[in-house]
Amino acid sequence: MKKNILHSILLILVCTSELLYAQKDPFKGYKIEGDMLVFVFDKRDYEKATGASQKIKIENLDIKNVVVAGEFNGWSKDKWEMIKIDANRYELRKKLSDFTDEFSWEFKFVINNAYWAEPSRKDKNITRAFENGYALPAYNLKMYIAYPDKNGNATFTLNGFNNAREVILSGSFNKWDEDMFSMIKNEECWMLTLNIRPGTYQYKFIVDGKWMEDPENPKKVINEFNGYNSVLDIQGSSNFLLNGFQNAKKVILSGSFNEWSENICEMNKTEEGWKQTLMLSAGKYHYKFIVDDKWILDPDNPVREYDYNGNINSVCIVK
């Protein structure tokens, strides 16, 4: 189930943010907050660190600084220095847009620009470290566009199957991994909540080793094995701002996301101008403002494109 899929269909997934069951801990080393990726180092999560020729207990290190090193920055030991939050924790915030859509990276934390913090073998998001094609006696952390989070934006449920021993959630958001996302059984169903970067994804359940699509989700596509994958669309919040125009009576936001409607998306007046927030799927959209019946481009957005009719529009890209 790690091959490319043939087609895609959008599905708006209605998600809950609070669950009445025990949710597994998030992955180690990072979390996603809105449009930000937050690297998190907590020295209490690590026992040992590896230097040039020795291993040392974390508790014996006088930590001066912590750096994030990974595939995304050439494993640099000094470029991405973290900010100290308290006696144990360090954080570094980066924009999600700084990372590619693939968003599957290996990384590690470097203490004092010299010691690599070794993750626990119990952490779910670890992977064997390699160098020049050879496996090393060490592990790296790995980040994906999805990770378990009880306050996440996508809740998956599978009703029934009370006699199943194990149910795994697998999809394009975790490279179709067959072990990573174990679902949690309650009295009525199997359930798991993830925090997922906005986008369109395909997924299936693995019930005691048997793959199956989501029986409650009518949106599905044919895969390369002549079976079906379920499809979901995770939407992100997009803010549209028009500064000024305080004397305008009405401003409408119109674009490819609402079939260029001239009335359904009226903007809200603020002290600075006009504002509207929409939930949009990942993708590129054309838009304009209608100020008292006059169409205008977004004056603060330099990104513009011509459409098929030769009209120039402002462009919004949701990642």
TISE-529840 format. One record per residue (C-alpha): x, y, z; residue in one letter. Coordinates in Angstrom, 1 decimal, padded with zeros to 4 digits, m for minus. Example, Ala and Ser with C-alpha at 12.3 -4.5 7.8 and 13.67 -1.06 7.14 Angstrom:
@X: 012.3 | Y: m004.5 | Z: 007.8 | aa: a
@X: 013.7 | Y: m001.1 | Z: 007.1 | aa: s
This chain:
@X: 000.0 | Y: 000.0 | Z: 000.0 | aa: m
@X: 003.0 | Y: 002.3 | Z: m000.5 | aa: k
@X: 002.4 | Y: 002.9 | Z: m004.2 | aa: k
@X: 001.0 | Y: 005.9 | Z: m005.9 | aa: n
@X: m002.8 | Y: 006.2 | Z: m006.1 | aa: i
@X: m004.7 | Y: 006.8 | Z: m009.3 | aa: l
@X: m007.3 | Y: 009.3 | Z: m008.5 | aa: h
@X: m008.4 | Y: 011.8 | Z: m005.8 | aa: s
@X: m011.7 | Y: 013.1 | Z: m004.6 | aa: i
@X: m012.3 | Y: 015.8 | Z: m001.9 | aa: l
@X: m014.2 | Y: 015.1 | Z: 001.3 | aa: l
@X: m014.8 | Y: 017.7 | Z: 004.0 | aa: i
@X: m014.2 | Y: 015.8 | Z: 007.2 | aa: l
@X: m016.2 | Y: 016.9 | Z: 010.2 | aa: v
@X: m013.9 | Y: 016.5 | Z: 013.2 | aa: c
@X: m014.2 | Y: 016.7 | Z: 016.9 | aa: t
@X: m011.5 | Y: 018.4 | Z: 019.1 | aa: s
@X: m012.2 | Y: 016.7 | Z: 022.4 | aa: e
@X: m012.4 | Y: 013.0 | Z: 023.0 | aa: l
@X: m013.7 | Y: 010.9 | Z: 025.9 | aa: l
@X: m011.0 | Y: 008.3 | Z: 025.7 | aa: y
@X: m007.3 | Y: 007.9 | Z: 026.4 | aa: a
@X: m005.3 | Y: 009.3 | Z: 023.5 | aa: q
@X: m001.7 | Y: 008.2 | Z: 023.0 | aa: k
@X: 001.1 | Y: 010.8 | Z: 023.5 | aa: d
@X: 002.0 | Y: 012.9 | Z: 020.5 | aa: p
@X: 005.2 | Y: 012.1 | Z: 018.6 | aa: f
@X: 008.4 | Y: 013.2 | Z: 020.2 | aa: k
@X: 010.3 | Y: 016.2 | Z: 019.0 | aa: g
@X: 007.7 | Y: 018.3 | Z: 017.3 | aa: y
@X: 004.1 | Y: 019.5 | Z: 017.0 | aa: k
@X: 002.1 | Y: 021.5 | Z: 014.6 | aa: i
@X: 000.3 | Y: 024.7 | Z: 015.7 | aa: e
@X: m001.7 | Y: 026.3 | Z: 013.0 | aa: g
@X: 000.7 | Y: 027.2 | Z: 010.2 | aa: d
@X: 003.7 | Y: 026.7 | Z: 012.4 | aa: m
@X: 005.9 | Y: 023.7 | Z: 013.0 | aa: l
@X: 007.3 | Y: 023.7 | Z: 016.5 | aa: v
@X: 010.4 | Y: 021.6 | Z: 017.4 | aa: f
@X: 010.4 | Y: 020.7 | Z: 021.0 | aa: v
@X: 013.3 | Y: 019.3 | Z: 023.0 | aa: f
@X: 012.7 | Y: 018.2 | Z: 026.6 | aa: d
@X: 015.8 | Y: 016.8 | Z: 028.3 | aa: k
@X: 013.6 | Y: 014.6 | Z: 030.5 | aa: r
@X: 012.7 | Y: 012.6 | Z: 027.4 | aa: d
@X: 016.3 | Y: 011.5 | Z: 026.8 | aa: y
@X: 018.7 | Y: 009.4 | Z: 028.7 | aa: e
@X: 021.9 | Y: 009.5 | Z: 026.6 | aa: k
@X: 023.7 | Y: 011.5 | Z: 024.0 | aa: a
@X: 026.4 | Y: 010.5 | Z: 021.6 | aa: t
@X: 029.6 | Y: 012.5 | Z: 021.1 | aa: g
@X: 032.5 | Y: 012.0 | Z: 018.7 | aa: a
@X: 033.8 | Y: 008.9 | Z: 020.6 | aa: s
@X: 031.6 | Y: 008.4 | Z: 023.6 | aa: q
@X: 028.1 | Y: 008.2 | Z: 025.0 | aa: k
@X: 027.2 | Y: 010.3 | Z: 028.0 | aa: i
@X: 024.1 | Y: 010.6 | Z: 030.2 | aa: k
@X: 022.0 | Y: 013.6 | Z: 029.5 | aa: i
@X: 021.9 | Y: 014.4 | Z: 033.2 | aa: e
@X: 025.7 | Y: 014.8 | Z: 033.3 | aa: n
@X: 025.7 | Y: 017.4 | Z: 030.5 | aa: l
@X: 025.9 | Y: 021.1 | Z: 031.3 | aa: d
@X: 023.5 | Y: 022.2 | Z: 028.5 | aa: i
@X: 024.6 | Y: 025.5 | Z: 026.9 | aa: k
@X: 022.5 | Y: 025.3 | Z: 023.8 | aa: n
@X: 020.3 | Y: 022.9 | Z: 021.7 | aa: v
@X: 020.2 | Y: 022.8 | Z: 017.9 | aa: v
@X: 017.8 | Y: 021.1 | Z: 015.5 | aa: v
@X: 019.7 | Y: 019.2 | Z: 012.9 | aa: a
@X: 018.1 | Y: 017.2 | Z: 010.1 | aa: g
@X: 017.7 | Y: 016.5 | Z: 006.4 | aa: e
@X: 016.0 | Y: 019.9 | Z: 005.9 | aa: f
@X: 019.2 | Y: 021.8 | Z: 006.9 | aa: n
@X: 022.0 | Y: 019.4 | Z: 005.9 | aa: g
@X: 022.3 | Y: 018.1 | Z: 009.4 | aa: w
@X: 023.9 | Y: 021.3 | Z: 010.5 | aa: s
@X: 025.0 | Y: 021.4 | Z: 014.2 | aa: k
@X: 024.8 | Y: 025.2 | Z: 014.5 | aa: d
@X: 022.2 | Y: 026.7 | Z: 012.1 | aa: k
@X: 018.9 | Y: 026.1 | Z: 013.9 | aa: w
@X: 019.5 | Y: 027.0 | Z: 017.5 | aa: e
@X: 016.5 | Y: 026.6 | Z: 019.8 | aa: m
@X: 015.1 | Y: 029.0 | Z: 022.4 | aa: i
@X: 015.2 | Y: 028.0 | Z: 026.1 | aa: k
@X: 011.7 | Y: 027.9 | Z: 027.5 | aa: i
@X: 012.5 | Y: 026.6 | Z: 031.0 | aa: d
@X: 015.1 | Y: 024.5 | Z: 032.9 | aa: a
@X: 014.1 | Y: 021.4 | Z: 030.8 | aa: n
@X: 012.6 | Y: 022.6 | Z: 027.5 | aa: r
@X: 013.8 | Y: 024.2 | Z: 024.3 | aa: y
@X: 011.6 | Y: 025.2 | Z: 021.3 | aa: e
@X: 012.2 | Y: 026.4 | Z: 017.7 | aa: l
@X: 009.3 | Y: 027.6 | Z: 015.6 | aa: r
@X: 009.3 | Y: 027.4 | Z: 011.8 | aa: k
@X: 006.6 | Y: 028.1 | Z: 009.2 | aa: k
@X: 005.1 | Y: 025.0 | Z: 007.6 | aa: l
@X: 005.4 | Y: 026.7 | Z: 004.2 | aa: s
@X: 009.2 | Y: 026.5 | Z: 004.6 | aa: d
@X: 009.0 | Y: 022.7 | Z: 004.2 | aa: f
@X: 008.1 | Y: 020.8 | Z: 001.0 | aa: t
@X: 004.8 | Y: 019.2 | Z: 000.5 | aa: d
@X: 006.4 | Y: 015.8 | Z: 000.9 | aa: e
@X: 007.0 | Y: 016.7 | Z: 004.6 | aa: f
@X: 008.7 | Y: 013.5 | Z: 005.7 | aa: s
@X: 012.0 | Y: 014.4 | Z: 007.3 | aa: w
@X: 014.5 | Y: 012.8 | Z: 009.7 | aa: e
@X: 016.0 | Y: 014.9 | Z: 012.4 | aa: f
@X: 017.8 | Y: 015.0 | Z: 015.8 | aa: k
@X: 018.7 | Y: 017.4 | Z: 018.5 | aa: f
@X: 022.3 | Y: 018.4 | Z: 019.1 | aa: v
@X: 023.5 | Y: 019.5 | Z: 022.5 | aa: i
@X: 026.3 | Y: 022.0 | Z: 022.8 | aa: n
@X: 026.9 | Y: 021.7 | Z: 019.1 | aa: n
@X: 028.6 | Y: 018.3 | Z: 019.8 | aa: a
@X: 026.3 | Y: 015.7 | Z: 021.4 | aa: y
@X: 023.4 | Y: 014.0 | Z: 019.6 | aa: w
@X: 020.5 | Y: 013.3 | Z: 021.9 | aa: a
@X: 019.4 | Y: 009.7 | Z: 021.4 | aa: e
@X: 015.7 | Y: 009.1 | Z: 021.2 | aa: p
@X: 014.1 | Y: 006.2 | Z: 023.1 | aa: s
@X: 013.4 | Y: 003.0 | Z: 021.3 | aa: r
@X: 009.9 | Y: 003.3 | Z: 022.6 | aa: k
@X: 009.1 | Y: 006.5 | Z: 020.7 | aa: d
@X: 006.8 | Y: 005.8 | Z: 017.8 | aa: k
@X: 008.4 | Y: 008.2 | Z: 015.3 | aa: n
@X: 011.9 | Y: 006.8 | Z: 015.2 | aa: i
@X: 013.7 | Y: 005.3 | Z: 012.3 | aa: t
@X: 017.1 | Y: 003.6 | Z: 011.9 | aa: r
@X: 019.9 | Y: 006.0 | Z: 011.1 | aa: a
@X: 021.9 | Y: 005.3 | Z: 007.9 | aa: f
@X: 025.2 | Y: 006.6 | Z: 006.6 | aa: e
@X: 026.4 | Y: 005.9 | Z: 003.1 | aa: n
@X: 023.9 | Y: 003.2 | Z: 002.8 | aa: g
@X: 024.9 | Y: 001.4 | Z: 006.0 | aa: y
@X: 022.7 | Y: 001.1 | Z: 009.1 | aa: a
@X: 024.1 | Y: 002.7 | Z: 012.2 | aa: l
@X: 023.6 | Y: 001.6 | Z: 015.8 | aa: p
@X: 021.4 | Y: 004.7 | Z: 016.4 | aa: a
@X: 018.0 | Y: 006.1 | Z: 015.6 | aa: y
@X: 016.7 | Y: 009.4 | Z: 014.3 | aa: n
@X: 013.4 | Y: 011.1 | Z: 015.0 | aa: l
@X: 011.0 | Y: 011.5 | Z: 012.0 | aa: k
@X: 008.3 | Y: 014.0 | Z: 011.4 | aa: m
@X: 005.2 | Y: 013.5 | Z: 009.3 | aa: y
@X: 002.3 | Y: 015.7 | Z: 008.3 | aa: i
@X: 000.2 | Y: 013.8 | Z: 010.8 | aa: a
@X: 000.7 | Y: 012.8 | Z: 014.4 | aa: y
@X: m001.6 | Y: 011.6 | Z: 017.3 | aa: p
@X: m003.1 | Y: 014.5 | Z: 019.3 | aa: d
@X: m006.2 | Y: 014.5 | Z: 021.5 | aa: k
@X: m006.9 | Y: 018.1 | Z: 020.4 | aa: n
@X: m006.1 | Y: 017.4 | Z: 016.7 | aa: g
@X: m008.3 | Y: 018.3 | Z: 013.7 | aa: n
@X: m009.2 | Y: 014.9 | Z: 012.4 | aa: a
@X: m010.9 | Y: 012.1 | Z: 014.3 | aa: t
@X: m011.1 | Y: 008.6 | Z: 012.7 | aa: f
@X: m013.7 | Y: 006.1 | Z: 013.9 | aa: t
@X: m014.4 | Y: 002.5 | Z: 013.0 | aa: l
@X: m017.7 | Y: 001.2 | Z: 014.4 | aa: n
@X: m018.0 | Y: m002.5 | Z: 015.5 | aa: g
@X: m015.3 | Y: m005.0 | Z: 015.2 | aa: f
@X: m015.5 | Y: m005.6 | Z: 018.9 | aa: n
@X: m013.6 | Y: m008.9 | Z: 018.6 | aa: n
@X: m010.7 | Y: m007.5 | Z: 016.7 | aa: a
@X: m007.3 | Y: m007.6 | Z: 018.5 | aa: r
@X: m005.9 | Y: m004.6 | Z: 016.7 | aa: e
@X: m006.9 | Y: m001.8 | Z: 014.3 | aa: v
@X: m004.3 | Y: 000.3 | Z: 012.5 | aa: i
@X: m004.9 | Y: 003.6 | Z: 010.6 | aa: l
@X: m002.8 | Y: 003.8 | Z: 007.6 | aa: s
@X: m002.7 | Y: 006.4 | Z: 004.8 | aa: g
@X: m000.9 | Y: 008.8 | Z: 002.6 | aa: s
@X: m000.3 | Y: 011.1 | Z: 005.6 | aa: f
@X: 002.1 | Y: 008.5 | Z: 007.1 | aa: n
@X: 003.5 | Y: 006.9 | Z: 004.0 | aa: k
@X: 001.1 | Y: 004.0 | Z: 004.4 | aa: w
@X: 002.9 | Y: 002.8 | Z: 007.5 | aa: d
@X: 001.4 | Y: m000.4 | Z: 008.9 | aa: e
@X: 002.3 | Y: 000.0 | Z: 012.5 | aa: d
@X: 002.5 | Y: 003.7 | Z: 013.4 | aa: m
@X: m001.1 | Y: 004.6 | Z: 014.2 | aa: f
@X: m002.8 | Y: 002.1 | Z: 016.5 | aa: s
@X: m006.4 | Y: 003.0 | Z: 017.1 | aa: m
@X: m007.9 | Y: 002.9 | Z: 020.5 | aa: i
@X: m010.9 | Y: 000.8 | Z: 021.4 | aa: k
@X: m013.8 | Y: 002.1 | Z: 023.5 | aa: n
@X: m017.3 | Y: 000.7 | Z: 024.2 | aa: e
@X: m018.7 | Y: 001.5 | Z: 020.8 | aa: e
@X: m015.9 | Y: 001.8 | Z: 018.3 | aa: c
@X: m012.2 | Y: 002.1 | Z: 017.5 | aa: w
@X: m011.0 | Y: 005.7 | Z: 017.5 | aa: m
@X: m007.9 | Y: 007.9 | Z: 016.9 | aa: l
@X: m007.5 | Y: 011.6 | Z: 016.6 | aa: t
@X: m004.6 | Y: 013.1 | Z: 014.6 | aa: l
@X: m003.3 | Y: 016.6 | Z: 013.9 | aa: n
@X: m002.9 | Y: 016.7 | Z: 010.1 | aa: i
@X: m001.6 | Y: 019.4 | Z: 007.9 | aa: r
@X: m004.3 | Y: 020.7 | Z: 005.5 | aa: p
@X: m004.5 | Y: 018.7 | Z: 002.3 | aa: g
@X: m006.3 | Y: 015.8 | Z: 000.6 | aa: t
@X: m005.4 | Y: 012.3 | Z: 001.8 | aa: y
@X: m006.3 | Y: 008.7 | Z: 001.2 | aa: q
@X: m006.5 | Y: 006.1 | Z: 004.0 | aa: y
@X: m007.6 | Y: 002.7 | Z: 005.1 | aa: k
@X: m008.0 | Y: 000.6 | Z: 008.2 | aa: f
@X: m006.0 | Y: m002.5 | Z: 008.9 | aa: i
@X: m008.2 | Y: m004.9 | Z: 011.1 | aa: v
@X: m006.1 | Y: m007.8 | Z: 012.4 | aa: d
@X: m003.9 | Y: m007.6 | Z: 009.3 | aa: g
@X: m006.8 | Y: m007.2 | Z: 006.8 | aa: k
@X: m007.0 | Y: m003.9 | Z: 004.8 | aa: w
@X: m010.4 | Y: m002.2 | Z: 004.5 | aa: m
@X: m011.8 | Y: 001.2 | Z: 003.5 | aa: e
@X: m013.8 | Y: 003.3 | Z: 005.9 | aa: d
@X: m017.4 | Y: 001.9 | Z: 005.7 | aa: p
@X: m018.9 | Y: 005.2 | Z: 007.0 | aa: e
@X: m017.1 | Y: 007.4 | Z: 004.4 | aa: n
@X: m018.8 | Y: 007.4 | Z: 000.9 | aa: p
@X: m015.8 | Y: 009.2 | Z: m000.7 | aa: k
@X: m013.3 | Y: 006.7 | Z: m002.1 | aa: k
@X: m011.1 | Y: 006.1 | Z: m005.1 | aa: v
@X: m009.8 | Y: 003.0 | Z: m006.9 | aa: i
@X: m006.2 | Y: 002.1 | Z: m006.0 | aa: n
@X: m003.6 | Y: 000.1 | Z: m007.9 | aa: e
@X: m004.7 | Y: m003.1 | Z: m006.3 | aa: f
@X: m008.2 | Y: m002.9 | Z: m007.8 | aa: n
@X: m009.5 | Y: m002.1 | Z: m004.3 | aa: g
@X: m010.6 | Y: 001.2 | Z: m002.8 | aa: y
@X: m009.1 | Y: 003.9 | Z: m000.6 | aa: n
@X: m011.2 | Y: 006.2 | Z: 001.5 | aa: s
@X: m010.5 | Y: 010.0 | Z: 000.9 | aa: v
@X: m010.6 | Y: 013.0 | Z: 003.2 | aa: l
@X: m009.9 | Y: 016.6 | Z: 002.9 | aa: d
@X: m008.5 | Y: 018.6 | Z: 005.8 | aa: i
@X: m009.1 | Y: 022.3 | Z: 005.5 | aa: q
@X: m007.1 | Y: 025.2 | Z: 006.8 | aa: g
@X: m008.0 | Y: 028.6 | Z: 008.0 | aa: s
@X: m007.2 | Y: 031.4 | Z: 005.5 | aa: s
@X: m007.5 | Y: 035.1 | Z: 006.4 | aa: n
@X: m008.4 | Y: 037.7 | Z: 003.7 | aa: f
@X: m007.7 | Y: 041.3 | Z: 004.5 | aa: l
@X: m008.5 | Y: 044.5 | Z: 002.7 | aa: l
@X: m006.9 | Y: 047.5 | Z: 004.4 | aa: n
@X: m008.5 | Y: 050.9 | Z: 004.2 | aa: g
@X: m011.8 | Y: 051.6 | Z: 002.3 | aa: f
@X: m013.4 | Y: 052.8 | Z: 005.6 | aa: q
@X: m016.1 | Y: 054.7 | Z: 003.7 | aa: n
@X: m017.2 | Y: 051.6 | Z: 001.7 | aa: a
@X: m020.8 | Y: 050.4 | Z: 002.5 | aa: k
@X: m020.1 | Y: 046.8 | Z: 001.6 | aa: k
@X: m017.2 | Y: 044.6 | Z: 000.6 | aa: v
@X: m017.6 | Y: 041.1 | Z: m000.9 | aa: i
@X: m014.9 | Y: 038.4 | Z: m001.2 | aa: l
@X: m015.3 | Y: 036.6 | Z: m004.4 | aa: s
@X: m013.1 | Y: 033.9 | Z: m006.0 | aa: g
@X: m012.7 | Y: 030.4 | Z: m007.4 | aa: s
@X: m013.4 | Y: 029.0 | Z: m003.9 | aa: f
@X: m017.0 | Y: 030.2 | Z: m004.1 | aa: n
@X: m017.6 | Y: 030.1 | Z: m007.8 | aa: e
@X: m017.1 | Y: 033.9 | Z: m008.0 | aa: w
@X: m020.3 | Y: 034.6 | Z: m006.1 | aa: s
@X: m021.1 | Y: 038.3 | Z: m005.8 | aa: e
@X: m023.1 | Y: 038.0 | Z: m002.6 | aa: n
@X: m022.5 | Y: 035.0 | Z: m000.4 | aa: i
@X: m019.2 | Y: 036.1 | Z: 001.3 | aa: c
@X: m019.6 | Y: 039.5 | Z: 002.8 | aa: e
@X: m016.5 | Y: 040.8 | Z: 004.6 | aa: m
@X: m016.5 | Y: 042.2 | Z: 008.2 | aa: n
@X: m015.5 | Y: 045.8 | Z: 008.8 | aa: k
@X: m012.6 | Y: 046.3 | Z: 011.3 | aa: t
@X: m010.6 | Y: 049.3 | Z: 012.5 | aa: e
@X: m008.0 | Y: 048.7 | Z: 009.8 | aa: e
@X: m010.3 | Y: 047.8 | Z: 006.9 | aa: g
@X: m012.2 | Y: 044.6 | Z: 006.1 | aa: w
@X: m011.6 | Y: 041.0 | Z: 007.0 | aa: k
@X: m013.0 | Y: 037.5 | Z: 006.2 | aa: q
@X: m011.8 | Y: 034.1 | Z: 007.3 | aa: t
@X: m012.5 | Y: 031.0 | Z: 005.2 | aa: l
@X: m011.8 | Y: 027.3 | Z: 005.7 | aa: m
@X: m010.1 | Y: 026.1 | Z: 002.5 | aa: l
@X: m008.6 | Y: 022.9 | Z: 001.2 | aa: s
@X: m004.9 | Y: 022.9 | Z: 000.2 | aa: a
@X: m004.5 | Y: 024.4 | Z: m003.3 | aa: g
@X: m004.3 | Y: 027.6 | Z: m005.3 | aa: k
@X: m007.2 | Y: 030.0 | Z: m005.5 | aa: y
@X: m008.0 | Y: 033.2 | Z: m007.6 | aa: h
@X: m009.9 | Y: 035.9 | Z: m005.9 | aa: y
@X: m010.9 | Y: 039.6 | Z: m005.9 | aa: k
@X: m012.7 | Y: 042.1 | Z: m003.7 | aa: f
@X: m016.0 | Y: 043.8 | Z: m004.7 | aa: i
@X: m016.1 | Y: 047.2 | Z: m003.0 | aa: v
@X: m019.5 | Y: 048.8 | Z: m003.4 | aa: d
@X: m020.1 | Y: 046.8 | Z: m006.7 | aa: d
@X: m016.6 | Y: 047.7 | Z: m008.0 | aa: k
@X: m014.2 | Y: 044.7 | Z: m008.6 | aa: w
@X: m010.6 | Y: 045.3 | Z: m007.4 | aa: i
@X: m007.4 | Y: 043.2 | Z: m006.9 | aa: l
@X: m005.9 | Y: 042.8 | Z: m003.5 | aa: d
@X: m003.7 | Y: 045.8 | Z: m003.3 | aa: p
@X: m001.4 | Y: 044.2 | Z: m000.7 | aa: d
@X: m000.9 | Y: 040.9 | Z: m002.5 | aa: n
@X: 001.7 | Y: 041.1 | Z: m005.3 | aa: p
@X: 001.0 | Y: 037.5 | Z: m006.5 | aa: v
@X: m001.4 | Y: 037.7 | Z: m009.5 | aa: r
@X: m002.3 | Y: 035.5 | Z: m012.4 | aa: e
@X: m004.4 | Y: 035.6 | Z: m015.6 | aa: y
@X: m007.3 | Y: 033.2 | Z: m015.8 | aa: d
@X: m008.6 | Y: 031.4 | Z: m018.9 | aa: y
@X: m010.7 | Y: 034.3 | Z: m019.8 | aa: n
@X: m007.8 | Y: 036.8 | Z: m019.8 | aa: g
@X: m008.7 | Y: 038.4 | Z: m016.5 | aa: n
@X: m006.0 | Y: 039.1 | Z: m013.9 | aa: i
@X: m006.7 | Y: 038.0 | Z: m010.3 | aa: n
@X: m005.0 | Y: 037.9 | Z: m007.0 | aa: s
@X: m003.7 | Y: 034.5 | Z: m005.9 | aa: v
@X: m004.0 | Y: 032.7 | Z: m002.6 | aa: c
@X: m002.1 | Y: 029.5 | Z: m002.0 | aa: i
@X: m003.2 | Y: 027.2 | Z: 000.9 | aa: v
@X: m000.6 | Y: 024.7 | Z: 002.1 | aa: k
